[in-house]
Amino acid sequence: ISYAPLWQTMMRKNVTTYTLISKYNINPRTIYQLKHNQSITMHTLERICRILGCTPNEVVAFVSQGEECKNADDTKKKVGRFFFFLMEYYNFIQIGKIPFF
């Protein structure tokens, strides 16, 4: 399982993990599972699809073990961790809570 499509969909729709947790009550443990390509329930997949207004194919891809590592690396390069950092930090600023790093 690879959630590389999820991160691309979230970027396209300007939704962050912070938004999923704070606005839509997605459990932080679920975010951890997604980031580590671990399994989630069908109920959670359905909730994410409804939140993002997308199909399951835009959230999860079924790939072989070797492809999973390659896809994850490609996604990290395309999206970039810094971009996610900026989006998360922007959300903190919007709610008036600036985190200490």
Chimera marker file (.cmm) of the C-alpha trace (Angstrom):
<marker_set name="trace">
<marker id="1" x="0.000" y="0.000" z="0.000" r="1" g="1" b="0" radius="0.5"/>
<marker id="2" x="1.211" y="3.487" z="-0.820" r="1" g="1" b="0" radius="0.5"/>
<marker id="3" x="-0.476" y="6.721" z="0.179" r="1" g="1" b="0" radius="0.5"/>
<marker id="4" x="1.594" y="8.773" z="-2.267" r="1" g="1" b="0" radius="0.5"/>
<marker id="5" x="-1.590" y="9.757" z="-4.153" r="1" g="1" b="0" radius="0.5"/>
<marker id="6" x="-3.040" y="11.143" z="-0.899" r="1" g="1" b="0" radius="0.5"/>
<marker id="7" x="-0.209" y="13.620" z="-0.389" r="1" g="1" b="0" radius="0.5"/>
<marker id="8" x="-0.509" y="14.800" z="-3.987" r="1" g="1" b="0" radius="0.5"/>
<marker id="9" x="-4.293" y="15.167" z="-3.629" r="1" g="1" b="0" radius="0.5"/>
<marker id="10" x="-3.920" y="17.068" z="-0.364" r="1" g="1" b="0" radius="0.5"/>
<marker id="11" x="-1.400" y="19.422" z="-1.935" r="1" g="1" b="0" radius="0.5"/>
<marker id="12" x="-3.687" y="19.996" z="-4.931" r="1" g="1" b="0" radius="0.5"/>
<marker id="13" x="-6.627" y="20.774" z="-2.636" r="1" g="1" b="0" radius="0.5"/>
<marker id="14" x="-4.620" y="22.825" z="-0.096" r="1" g="1" b="0" radius="0.5"/>
<marker id="15" x="-5.445" y="20.503" z="2.798" r="1" g="1" b="0" radius="0.5"/>
<marker id="16" x="-2.812" y="19.805" z="5.444" r="1" g="1" b="0" radius="0.5"/>
<marker id="17" x="-2.482" y="17.079" z="8.030" r="1" g="1" b="0" radius="0.5"/>
<marker id="18" x="-3.137" y="19.741" z="10.648" r="1" g="1" b="0" radius="0.5"/>
<marker id="19" x="-6.457" y="20.531" z="8.941" r="1" g="1" b="0" radius="0.5"/>
<marker id="20" x="-7.413" y="16.843" z="8.904" r="1" g="1" b="0" radius="0.5"/>
<marker id="21" x="-6.700" y="16.598" z="12.620" r="1" g="1" b="0" radius="0.5"/>
<marker id="22" x="-8.095" y="19.889" z="13.890" r="1" g="1" b="0" radius="0.5"/>
<marker id="23" x="-11.016" y="20.570" z="11.559" r="1" g="1" b="0" radius="0.5"/>
<marker id="24" x="-12.126" y="17.063" z="10.604" r="1" g="1" b="0" radius="0.5"/>
<marker id="25" x="-11.129" y="15.152" z="13.758" r="1" g="1" b="0" radius="0.5"/>
<marker id="26" x="-8.922" y="12.628" z="12.003" r="1" g="1" b="0" radius="0.5"/>
<marker id="27" x="-6.929" y="10.867" z="14.720" r="1" g="1" b="0" radius="0.5"/>
<marker id="28" x="-3.196" y="11.756" z="14.758" r="1" g="1" b="0" radius="0.5"/>
<marker id="29" x="-2.516" y="8.014" z="14.928" r="1" g="1" b="0" radius="0.5"/>
<marker id="30" x="-4.248" y="7.696" z="11.538" r="1" g="1" b="0" radius="0.5"/>
<marker id="31" x="-1.965" y="10.387" z="10.117" r="1" g="1" b="0" radius="0.5"/>
<marker id="32" x="1.003" y="8.391" z="11.434" r="1" g="1" b="0" radius="0.5"/>
<marker id="33" x="-0.324" y="5.259" z="9.719" r="1" g="1" b="0" radius="0.5"/>
<marker id="34" x="-0.768" y="7.146" z="6.456" r="1" g="1" b="0" radius="0.5"/>
<marker id="35" x="2.725" y="8.630" z="6.592" r="1" g="1" b="0" radius="0.5"/>
<marker id="36" x="4.184" y="5.166" z="7.174" r="1" g="1" b="0" radius="0.5"/>
<marker id="37" x="2.059" y="3.406" z="4.513" r="1" g="1" b="0" radius="0.5"/>
<marker id="38" x="0.287" y="1.276" z="7.099" r="1" g="1" b="0" radius="0.5"/>
<marker id="39" x="-3.262" y="0.007" z="6.677" r="1" g="1" b="0" radius="0.5"/>
<marker id="40" x="-6.307" y="2.059" z="7.629" r="1" g="1" b="0" radius="0.5"/>
<marker id="41" x="-9.964" y="1.062" z="7.885" r="1" g="1" b="0" radius="0.5"/>
<marker id="42" x="-12.416" y="1.398" z="5.011" r="1" g="1" b="0" radius="0.5"/>
<marker id="43" x="-14.381" y="3.804" z="7.208" r="1" g="1" b="0" radius="0.5"/>
<marker id="44" x="-11.330" y="6.066" z="7.490" r="1" g="1" b="0" radius="0.5"/>
<marker id="45" x="-10.690" y="5.834" z="3.749" r="1" g="1" b="0" radius="0.5"/>
<marker id="46" x="-14.299" y="6.826" z="3.103" r="1" g="1" b="0" radius="0.5"/>
<marker id="47" x="-14.036" y="9.785" z="5.507" r="1" g="1" b="0" radius="0.5"/>
<marker id="48" x="-10.849" y="11.022" z="3.845" r="1" g="1" b="0" radius="0.5"/>
<marker id="49" x="-12.435" y="10.712" z="0.407" r="1" g="1" b="0" radius="0.5"/>
<marker id="50" x="-15.475" y="12.712" z="1.540" r="1" g="1" b="0" radius="0.5"/>
<marker id="51" x="-13.304" y="15.389" z="3.160" r="1" g="1" b="0" radius="0.5"/>
<marker id="52" x="-11.155" y="15.775" z="0.054" r="1" g="1" b="0" radius="0.5"/>
<marker id="53" x="-13.976" y="15.230" z="-2.435" r="1" g="1" b="0" radius="0.5"/>
<marker id="54" x="-12.047" y="12.508" z="-4.226" r="1" g="1" b="0" radius="0.5"/>
<marker id="55" x="-12.053" y="8.798" z="-5.031" r="1" g="1" b="0" radius="0.5"/>
<marker id="56" x="-10.032" y="6.062" z="-3.270" r="1" g="1" b="0" radius="0.5"/>
<marker id="57" x="-7.623" y="5.995" z="-6.230" r="1" g="1" b="0" radius="0.5"/>
<marker id="58" x="-6.642" y="9.552" z="-5.300" r="1" g="1" b="0" radius="0.5"/>
<marker id="59" x="-5.786" y="8.394" z="-1.769" r="1" g="1" b="0" radius="0.5"/>
<marker id="60" x="-4.219" y="4.944" z="-1.996" r="1" g="1" b="0" radius="0.5"/>
<marker id="61" x="-2.326" y="2.879" z="-4.552" r="1" g="1" b="0" radius="0.5"/>
<marker id="62" x="-1.604" y="-0.807" z="-4.359" r="1" g="1" b="0" radius="0.5"/>
<marker id="63" x="2.007" y="-1.434" z="-5.361" r="1" g="1" b="0" radius="0.5"/>
<marker id="64" x="4.659" y="-4.085" z="-4.920" r="1" g="1" b="0" radius="0.5"/>
<marker id="65" x="7.209" y="-3.751" z="-2.120" r="1" g="1" b="0" radius="0.5"/>
<marker id="66" x="9.952" y="-2.355" z="-4.385" r="1" g="1" b="0" radius="0.5"/>
<marker id="67" x="7.631" y="0.118" z="-6.096" r="1" g="1" b="0" radius="0.5"/>
<marker id="68" x="6.369" y="1.341" z="-2.723" r="1" g="1" b="0" radius="0.5"/>
<marker id="69" x="9.804" y="2.624" z="-1.729" r="1" g="1" b="0" radius="0.5"/>
<marker id="70" x="10.396" y="4.192" z="-5.139" r="1" g="1" b="0" radius="0.5"/>
<marker id="71" x="6.979" y="5.908" z="-5.165" r="1" g="1" b="0" radius="0.5"/>
<marker id="72" x="7.466" y="7.254" z="-1.647" r="1" g="1" b="0" radius="0.5"/>
<marker id="73" x="10.860" y="8.681" z="-2.568" r="1" g="1" b="0" radius="0.5"/>
<marker id="74" x="9.490" y="10.236" z="-5.766" r="1" g="1" b="0" radius="0.5"/>
<marker id="75" x="6.621" y="11.842" z="-3.889" r="1" g="1" b="0" radius="0.5"/>
<marker id="76" x="8.919" y="13.296" z="-1.252" r="1" g="1" b="0" radius="0.5"/>
<marker id="77" x="11.040" y="14.824" z="-3.997" r="1" g="1" b="0" radius="0.5"/>
<marker id="78" x="8.049" y="16.234" z="-5.898" r="1" g="1" b="0" radius="0.5"/>
<marker id="79" x="6.184" y="17.650" z="-2.961" r="1" g="1" b="0" radius="0.5"/>
<marker id="80" x="9.075" y="18.402" z="-0.675" r="1" g="1" b="0" radius="0.5"/>
<marker id="81" x="8.988" y="18.319" z="3.071" r="1" g="1" b="0" radius="0.5"/>
<marker id="82" x="9.598" y="22.038" z="3.230" r="1" g="1" b="0" radius="0.5"/>
<marker id="83" x="6.311" y="22.728" z="1.448" r="1" g="1" b="0" radius="0.5"/>
<marker id="84" x="4.408" y="20.703" z="4.050" r="1" g="1" b="0" radius="0.5"/>
<marker id="85" x="6.287" y="22.499" z="6.815" r="1" g="1" b="0" radius="0.5"/>
<marker id="86" x="5.249" y="25.868" z="5.392" r="1" g="1" b="0" radius="0.5"/>
<marker id="87" x="1.604" y="24.821" z="5.072" r="1" g="1" b="0" radius="0.5"/>
<marker id="88" x="1.525" y="23.490" z="8.634" r="1" g="1" b="0" radius="0.5"/>
<marker id="89" x="3.200" y="26.636" z="9.977" r="1" g="1" b="0" radius="0.5"/>
<marker id="90" x="0.749" y="28.820" z="8.023" r="1" g="1" b="0" radius="0.5"/>
<marker id="91" x="-2.165" y="26.993" z="9.676" r="1" g="1" b="0" radius="0.5"/>
<marker id="92" x="-0.662" y="27.603" z="13.118" r="1" g="1" b="0" radius="0.5"/>
<marker id="93" x="-0.377" y="31.315" z="12.315" r="1" g="1" b="0" radius="0.5"/>
<marker id="94" x="-4.002" y="31.440" z="11.145" r="1" g="1" b="0" radius="0.5"/>
<marker id="95" x="-5.262" y="30.122" z="14.478" r="1" g="1" b="0" radius="0.5"/>
<marker id="96" x="-2.849" y="32.295" z="16.443" r="1" g="1" b="0" radius="0.5"/>
<marker id="97" x="-0.700" y="29.490" z="17.807" r="1" g="1" b="0" radius="0.5"/>
<marker id="98" x="2.894" y="29.742" z="16.647" r="1" g="1" b="0" radius="0.5"/>
<marker id="99" x="4.780" y="26.574" z="17.563" r="1" g="1" b="0" radius="0.5"/>
<marker id="100" x="8.245" y="26.597" z="19.054" r="1" g="1" b="0" radius="0.5"/>
<marker id="101" x="10.757" y="24.562" z="17.091" r="1" g="1" b="0" radius="0.5"/>
<link id1="1" id2="2" r="1" g="1" b="0" radius="0.2"/>
<link id1="2" id2="3" r="1" g="1" b="0" radius="0.2"/>
<link id1="3" id2="4" r="1" g="1" b="0" radius="0.2"/>
<link id1="4" id2="5" r="1" g="1" b="0" radius="0.2"/>
<link id1="5" id2="6" r="1" g="1" b="0" radius="0.2"/>
<link id1="6" id2="7" r="1" g="1" b="0" radius="0.2"/>
<link id1="7" id2="8" r="1" g="1" b="0" radius="0.2"/>
<link id1="8" id2="9" r="1" g="1" b="0" radius="0.2"/>
<link id1="9" id2="10" r="1" g="1" b="0" radius="0.2"/>
<link id1="10" id2="11" r="1" g="1" b="0" radius="0.2"/>
<link id1="11" id2="12" r="1" g="1" b="0" radius="0.2"/>
<link id1="12" id2="13" r="1" g="1" b="0" radius="0.2"/>
<link id1="13" id2="14" r="1" g="1" b="0" radius="0.2"/>
<link id1="14" id2="15" r="1" g="1" b="0" radius="0.2"/>
<link id1="15" id2="16" r="1" g="1" b="0" radius="0.2"/>
<link id1="16" id2="17" r="1" g="1" b="0" radius="0.2"/>
<link id1="17" id2="18" r="1" g="1" b="0" radius="0.2"/>
<link id1="18" id2="19" r="1" g="1" b="0" radius="0.2"/>
<link id1="19" id2="20" r="1" g="1" b="0" radius="0.2"/>
<link id1="20" id2="21" r="1" g="1" b="0" radius="0.2"/>
<link id1="21" id2="22" r="1" g="1" b="0" radius="0.2"/>
<link id1="22" id2="23" r="1" g="1" b="0" radius="0.2"/>
<link id1="23" id2="24" r="1" g="1" b="0" radius="0.2"/>
<link id1="24" id2="25" r="1" g="1" b="0" radius="0.2"/>
<link id1="25" id2="26" r="1" g="1" b="0" radius="0.2"/>
<link id1="26" id2="27" r="1" g="1" b="0" radius="0.2"/>
<link id1="27" id2="28" r="1" g="1" b="0" radius="0.2"/>
<link id1="28" id2="29" r="1" g="1" b="0" radius="0.2"/>
<link id1="29" id2="30" r="1" g="1" b="0" radius="0.2"/>
<link id1="30" id2="31" r="1" g="1" b="0" radius="0.2"/>
<link id1="31" id2="32" r="1" g="1" b="0" radius="0.2"/>
<link id1="32" id2="33" r="1" g="1" b="0" radius="0.2"/>
<link id1="33" id2="34" r="1" g="1" b="0" radius="0.2"/>
<link id1="34" id2="35" r="1" g="1" b="0" radius="0.2"/>
<link id1="35" id2="36" r="1" g="1" b="0" radius="0.2"/>
<link id1="36" id2="37" r="1" g="1" b="0" radius="0.2"/>
<link id1="37" id2="38" r="1" g="1" b="0" radius="0.2"/>
<link id1="38" id2="39" r="1" g="1" b="0" radius="0.2"/>
<link id1="39" id2="40" r="1" g="1" b="0" radius="0.2"/>
<link id1="40" id2="41" r="1" g="1" b="0" radius="0.2"/>
<link id1="41" id2="42" r="1" g="1" b="0" radius="0.2"/>
<link id1="42" id2="43" r="1" g="1" b="0" radius="0.2"/>
<link id1="43" id2="44" r="1" g="1" b="0" radius="0.2"/>
<link id1="44" id2="45" r="1" g="1" b="0" radius="0.2"/>
<link id1="45" id2="46" r="1" g="1" b="0" radius="0.2"/>
<link id1="46" id2="47" r="1" g="1" b="0" radius="0.2"/>
<link id1="47" id2="48" r="1" g="1" b="0" radius="0.2"/>
<link id1="48" id2="49" r="1" g="1" b="0" radius="0.2"/>
<link id1="49" id2="50" r="1" g="1" b="0" radius="0.2"/>
<link id1="50" id2="51" r="1" g="1" b="0" radius="0.2"/>
<link id1="51" id2="52" r="1" g="1" b="0" radius="0.2"/>
<link id1="52" id2="53" r="1" g="1" b="0" radius="0.2"/>
<link id1="53" id2="54" r="1" g="1" b="0" radius="0.2"/>
<link id1="54" id2="55" r="1" g="1" b="0" radius="0.2"/>
<link id1="55" id2="56" r="1" g="1" b="0" radius="0.2"/>
<link id1="56" id2="57" r="1" g="1" b="0" radius="0.2"/>
<link id1="57" id2="58" r="1" g="1" b="0" radius="0.2"/>
<link id1="58" id2="59" r="1" g="1" b="0" radius="0.2"/>
<link id1="59" id2="60" r="1" g="1" b="0" radius="0.2"/>
<link id1="60" id2="61" r="1" g="1" b="0" radius="0.2"/>
<link id1="61" id2="62" r="1" g="1" b="0" radius="0.2"/>
<link id1="62" id2="63" r="1" g="1" b="0" radius="0.2"/>
<link id1="63" id2="64" r="1" g="1" b="0" radius="0.2"/>
<link id1="64" id2="65" r="1" g="1" b="0" radius="0.2"/>
<link id1="65" id2="66" r="1" g="1" b="0" radius="0.2"/>
<link id1="66" id2="67" r="1" g="1" b="0" radius="0.2"/>
<link id1="67" id2="68" r="1" g="1" b="0" radius="0.2"/>
<link id1="68" id2="69" r="1" g="1" b="0" radius="0.2"/>
<link id1="69" id2="70" r="1" g="1" b="0" radius="0.2"/>
<link id1="70" id2="71" r="1" g="1" b="0" radius="0.2"/>
<link id1="71" id2="72" r="1" g="1" b="0" radius="0.2"/>
<link id1="72" id2="73" r="1" g="1" b="0" radius="0.2"/>
<link id1="73" id2="74" r="1" g="1" b="0" radius="0.2"/>
<link id1="74" id2="75" r="1" g="1" b="0" radius="0.2"/>
<link id1="75" id2="76" r="1" g="1" b="0" radius="0.2"/>
<link id1="76" id2="77" r="1" g="1" b="0" radius="0.2"/>
<link id1="77" id2="78" r="1" g="1" b="0" radius="0.2"/>
<link id1="78" id2="79" r="1" g="1" b="0" radius="0.2"/>
<link id1="79" id2="80" r="1" g="1" b="0" radius="0.2"/>
<link id1="80" id2="81" r="1" g="1" b="0" radius="0.2"/>
<link id1="81" id2="82" r="1" g="1" b="0" radius="0.2"/>
<link id1="82" id2="83" r="1" g="1" b="0" radius="0.2"/>
<link id1="83" id2="84" r="1" g="1" b="0" radius="0.2"/>
<link id1="84" id2="85" r="1" g="1" b="0" radius="0.2"/>
<link id1="85" id2="86" r="1" g="1" b="0" radius="0.2"/>
<link id1="86" id2="87" r="1" g="1" b="0" radius="0.2"/>
<link id1="87" id2="88" r="1" g="1" b="0" radius="0.2"/>
<link id1="88" id2="89" r="1" g="1" b="0" radius="0.2"/>
<link id1="89" id2="90" r="1" g="1" b="0" radius="0.2"/>
<link id1="90" id2="91" r="1" g="1" b="0" radius="0.2"/>
<link id1="91" id2="92" r="1" g="1" b="0" radius="0.2"/>
<link id1="92" id2="93" r="1" g="1" b="0" radius="0.2"/>
<link id1="93" id2="94" r="1" g="1" b="0" radius="0.2"/>
<link id1="94" id2="95" r="1" g="1" b="0" radius="0.2"/>
<link id1="95" id2="96" r="1" g="1" b="0" radius="0.2"/>
<link id1="96" id2="97" r="1" g="1" b="0" radius="0.2"/>
<link id1="97" id2="98" r="1" g="1" b="0" radius="0.2"/>
<link id1="98" id2="99" r="1" g="1" b="0" radius="0.2"/>
<link id1="99" id2="100" r="1" g="1" b="0" radius="0.2"/>
<link id1="100" id2="101" r="1" g="1" b="0" radius="0.2"/>
</marker_set>
